[in-house]
């Protein structure tokens, strides 16, 4: 093996190692930041200057976990529910504070709803114009009174709420109100359809790439398509005499 080949192999392995380690390091940094941020408010600063600071931080974190557990247990009985409703009523009546509290509560409620099968079925709709088809997710059936009186939709039809996500970021997209006859259900799972959206069509149900490649596979594919990343720079041509 020549010196150039050794150098190329070394650079390629170093880049792959860097790309693989980066997500782990960033995750650990975020966890450490959250751990420090939370415990700084619970442990006196004088205690944090001693050699037992990590012990105090771990004890504070355990107390927080146990406290959340006890709150959950209390909230699931009659007395806890009554106390929660009372506190919720008070918070929603305090000026300024109620706006922040209600907004955060609505975000939490939306997360809970999204985990309860928010996407009911995968469908195909003609969007953004006739002749072009997009993958969408059926979220709900529009109540007839809202369709007629609030939105002014024509009578005699059922209307469905369909969310069409944008790839590769499925958290953004378009909410369509479509008549039932213009919605075509498809026989694939929500998970498979979401993979199609995130991969921008590169991964599809039943295809040979239906098994999601690992991060290492992506890194190696990137290296294969960008060989210049692992090749040493070519020496500059010598100037003519």
Number of C-alpha atoms within 10 A of each C-alpha: 5 7 8 11 12 11 13 19 14 13 16 19 14 13 15 16 13 11 14 14 11 11 11 10 11 11 11 12 12 11 12 12 11 12 15 14 11 15 19 14 10 15 16 12 11 8 14 16 9 10 9 10 16 14 12 18 20 13 15 19 18 12 13 15 12 12 12 12 12 11 12 12 11 15 16 10 10 10 10 15 13 12 13 14 12 11 11 15 12 11 17 15 11 11 9 10 11 16 14 12 14 14 11 12 13 11 11 12 11 13 12 12 12 11 9 10 11 15 17 14 19 24 21 19 22 16 15 11 9 8 8 10 12 15 22 32 24 21 17 16 16 16 11 16 12 11 19 15 11 9 10 10 17 12 12 8 14 16 23 21 18 27 22 24 20 17 17 15 12 14 9 12 13 13 15 17 16 18 17 14 10 12 18 13 16 13 8 14 12 17 11 16 22 22 21 19 23 17 15 14 13 12 21 19 15 10 9 8 11 14 12 10 10 8 11 13 11 11 16 14 11 13 17 12 10 11 11 12 15 19 16 13 9 6 6 6 6 6 5 4 3
